[in-house]
Amino acid sequence: MISTIITMVRKELTDAARDKRSVMAGLYYAIGAPLMMCGMFMLLIGQITSPEALNITISHSERAPDLVKFLASNEISQGDDADRKQIELIISEDYASNMANSLPAEITLIADNSNEKLQSSIRRLEKSLQVYSAEMGSLRLIARGIDPKVVQPLKVVVEDQATSDSKGGMILGVAIFMMVYAVFISGMNLAIDTSAGERERNSLALLLSHPVSTRDIVLAKIAAVTIFAMVGLILTLVISKIAYGFVPWQELGFSVNITPDFIALMLVIGLPISLMAAALQLFVSFMAKSFKEAQSYLTIVLIVPMMLSMAASYNIAPDTLQWLPISGQMQALIAFIKGQEIPMLQLALSSTTTVAIAIVLAFGMERSLKSEKIVFGL
Amino acid sequence: MLHGKVNHMGNNPSNKISLKQLGALMIPAAAGLLLFSQPTWANTDNTSTAESCYVEGLSDRLRCGSVSVPENYNLPDSKQIQVHYVILPAIKPSFPSEALLAIAGGPGQSAIENAPGFDKIFSKVRQHRDILLIDQRGTGQSNLLECTGEGFEGALSINDSDVDIGAESQACLDGIDADVTQYGSNTALKDFEAVREHIGYQKLHLYGISYGSRMAQLYMRQYPQALSTVTIDGVVPMQQSVLHIGDAISRALDLLLQDCQNNTLCQQQFPQLATDFAQVNDRLSQGPAISQTRDPLTSEPTQLTMTQAKFMGAVRMALYMPNVRALIPHAINQAAQDNFQPIMGLYALTINSTGIAAGMHAAVVCGEDWQRFSSEERQQAEQGYFGREMLKVFDQSCPIWNIPAVDSDFSAPIDSAIPTLVLSGELDPATPPSWGEMAMEKLSNAKHFVAPYATHGVAYQSCGNDLIAQLVSQGKVDELSDECLNKDVRRNFYLNASTVEAIPQKTDDSVPASAQGADHD
């Protein structure tokens, strides 16, 4: 029986490999996604860490030359008309006289805070103004013979338990999400082709007429799709390992390391997920009447595991999700990256559930393949 | 005397007490493992190097540890002391065999207590390399030589000319359980090298601020093979005694008076500033001005005994910080009108703010600077107020500390081809640019940059820290440029207790007075 299955898996794989373009299409995601993510982050980091000169409109700058100078030393100035941002700072007429009398001197900041392009610039300007104000406040106290410590009643000492690796956990959470997604995407084409596609080509009935049991056929198909999913996962991991090393994460104050340990854990955890993904995709494809229909169904069905996965990486309802399939495994992986203890019980339970779902789906398929309705797509 | 970095007010109000918990690793020195005159720590037990810990002012988890070294390297089996260190771990350890060793000033400041400042300026270096901070022997966590009873409760009311420096020194010495002759720079350098070997770094990049620049230069002389690059900032050249600092202070004070003279607003507000200063100085030299006031911190009523030493000391310390420096003209002007509140505010900032271990300070200065000060130098230094006062103190205290003089070759210029960046601030009230020039004498692979608007500690005040990051990553000085140091960051002086902008004339009803501000300075 085992040898029959192996023969059939080989047949499925040969079949799939014959159409090289569709094989590659299945793996494009596995290769492309981590590369695109790295490219995106490189751009983002470049933007965050080398703040350009901020050009704004300062009306009546002659009323507060020292403030203007201070802002200029922080790279905030009028600059050229052309690249001025839509931020205006108006210095009030009585700025100097209020300042001289220790009354609050008014400056008006005009900007659209809902404009995403301006938000960071506005924050930067506000922060600079706060620094200026705080410094003057301290010096005014000194000039009156008062220690500036007086106006800092609380001293909050923060002891952050994060390490530079665990600070990168958020980024890796997204990365893990994309890896799990790779498992689903990589095998999808093959799953549709070997079920709905085979039926469309009328080779499914032929296969079923051979003296092999339906169970063997189902197992062989699941095995073939699982192999594809795992190949996709391995590819993603290898590409991520290389590509993430090129992103200057350290400039954001943390590091992102895809360690061999992580790769091993990901592969172990990924196997049951691949099995379930394969079973699920095959099951849905068999239910569909045509190749196209299968594609549409799968896109919808895939949303469920993806939601679970995303919920885990954005930490939505973590207490419930850690027991569920996929999200449970995701949380275990995130915990591993953050250097926390892996929740073994939850991981075991969610993995078992995952495998159980795969088995139930396999049984379902086995039964459905005995029905003529399914086999001939009636 | 030199101070590495006085606290920038406002940012970090206190810098006492540094470590929450120091994971001290007590490694007993196995007798015989330490070779005579062998500076390195020959310990084979490398089980664990450091525990995680926190330093006040930094939320990051750091690694802390200590190395046991003999207090006297000539008697390796006798008393051992613990030299503590802290590692600010690299964000991405691309070069695990390298670290930047930042050496604090003083002499007597704790590098570990200054960790937040070092972390801030070296954030770029830390992206790839560890930052190593060692509490030099006699400072911070490493067998601190401080003078107990260094209370500052009576700092406002005390008349410091009544203080018997000899007796104070004797009391301090009596309270210290250590062989104070073993706390000089060269001995401490052996500890640094022992720490380096203990942690296992192949190469160090050095950053020495103020007195720390002397340690860095000695490192270049004694262990050049362990160094990749060196940055010395606010430089004390080997060739001269630090007691020349009196001239540097006077120079910085003159520059301040000049700056105010050249600034339209300041000049108009304080046209007599130099005269005011001389007048206050003259008056206080006759005797202190006594008044009733409120304590700057507690607001308790107290007597303010404004002595010449306090006045000059407050002005001197304010010269260290560019933002506080802006208040000096107003403070002098007010003092001339018999209002010592602003001066008291400045003075309060200096009380217990530098965190200098007095015993270690004396051990270094008495051994390395006081005795090599020749009589001609002495005569010259005594021309100025600061030099005179400083000598008076050390002339009384050093005979009590009784530290043997360093060898004469201690004063030889450093002859080295290690890539070296020398930084000086034009306005520096401790180590003027000419000192940096002197240090350059035999440095064959070095650049000396003078930041025109910086005071003491160029890396803290300008793009100097970026230059250091560039030096560390490139490993050479060729491509360094001082262009960014020249960016004009000057600000206005305080014209009264409230403002830095032109004060509108009350009678003036047509022209806004602030129009003049455009061409200040």
Chai-1 contact restraints between the chains, C-beta under 6 A:
chainA,res_idxA,chainB,res_idxB,connection_type,confidence,min_distance_angstrom,max_distance_angstrom,comment,restraint_id
A,E62,B,A515,contact,1.0,0.0,6.0,A-B,restraint_1
A,E62,B,A518,contact,1.0,0.0,6.0,A-B,restraint_2
A,R63,B,S514,contact,1.0,0.0,6.0,A-B,restraint_3
A,A64,B,E501,contact,1.0,0.0,6.0,A-B,restraint_4
A,P65,B,G517,contact,1.0,0.0,6.0,A-B,restraint_5
A,P65,B,A518,contact,1.0,0.0,6.0,A-B,restraint_6
A,D66,B,R491,contact,1.0,0.0,6.0,A-B,restraint_7
A,D66,B,N492,contact,1.0,0.0,6.0,A-B,restraint_8
A,D66,B,V500,contact,1.0,0.0,6.0,A-B,restraint_9
A,D66,B,E501,contact,1.0,0.0,6.0,A-B,restraint_10
A,K69,B,R491,contact,1.0,0.0,6.0,A-B,restraint_11
A,S73,B,V489,contact,1.0,0.0,6.0,A-B,restraint_12
A,A96,B,E501,contact,1.0,0.0,6.0,A-B,restraint_13
A,A96,B,A502,contact,1.0,0.0,6.0,A-B,restraint_14
A,A96,B,P504,contact,1.0,0.0,6.0,A-B,restraint_15
A,A96,B,S514,contact,1.0,0.0,6.0,A-B,restraint_16
A,S97,B,P504,contact,1.0,0.0,6.0,A-B,restraint_17
A,M99,B,T499,contact,1.0,0.0,6.0,A-B,restraint_18
A,M99,B,E501,contact,1.0,0.0,6.0,A-B,restraint_19
A,A100,B,S498,contact,1.0,0.0,6.0,A-B,restraint_20
A,A100,B,T499,contact,1.0,0.0,6.0,A-B,restraint_21
A,A100,B,I503,contact,1.0,0.0,6.0,A-B,restraint_22
A,S102,B,S498,contact,1.0,0.0,6.0,A-B,restraint_23
A,A134,B,G10,contact,1.0,0.0,6.0,A-B,restraint_24
A,E135,B,G10,contact,1.0,0.0,6.0,A-B,restraint_25
A,E135,B,N323,contact,1.0,0.0,6.0,A-B,restraint_26
A,S138,B,M9,contact,1.0,0.0,6.0,A-B,restraint_27
A,S138,B,G10,contact,1.0,0.0,6.0,A-B,restraint_28
A,L139,B,L327,contact,1.0,0.0,6.0,A-B,restraint_29
A,R140,B,S498,contact,1.0,0.0,6.0,A-B,restraint_30
A,I142,B,G345,contact,1.0,0.0,6.0,A-B,restraint_31
A,A143,B,P342,contact,1.0,0.0,6.0,A-B,restraint_32
A,A143,B,A497,contact,1.0,0.0,6.0,A-B,restraint_33
A,G145,B,P296,contact,1.0,0.0,6.0,A-B,restraint_34
A,G145,B,Q341,contact,1.0,0.0,6.0,A-B,restraint_35
A,G145,B,M344,contact,1.0,0.0,6.0,A-B,restraint_36
A,G145,B,G345,contact,1.0,0.0,6.0,A-B,restraint_37
A,I146,B,P296,contact,1.0,0.0,6.0,A-B,restraint_38
A,D147,B,P296,contact,1.0,0.0,6.0,A-B,restraint_39
A,D147,B,L297,contact,1.0,0.0,6.0,A-B,restraint_40
A,D147,B,A348,contact,1.0,0.0,6.0,A-B,restraint_41
A,P148,B,M9,contact,1.0,0.0,6.0,A-B,restraint_42
A,P148,B,G10,contact,1.0,0.0,6.0,A-B,restraint_43
A,K149,B,P13,contact,1.0,0.0,6.0,A-B,restraint_44
A,Q152,B,P13,contact,1.0,0.0,6.0,A-B,restraint_45
A,V158,B,S59,contact,1.0,0.0,6.0,A-B,restraint_46
A,E159,B,Y54,contact,1.0,0.0,6.0,A-B,restraint_47
A,D160,B,S59,contact,1.0,0.0,6.0,A-B,restraint_48
A,S164,B,I91,contact,1.0,0.0,6.0,A-B,restraint_49
A,Q250,B,I91,contact,1.0,0.0,6.0,A-B,restraint_50
A,Q250,B,K92,contact,1.0,0.0,6.0,A-B,restraint_51
A,Q250,B,Q127,contact,1.0,0.0,6.0,A-B,restraint_52
A,S255,B,I91,contact,1.0,0.0,6.0,A-B,restraint_53
A,S255,B,K92,contact,1.0,0.0,6.0,A-B,restraint_54
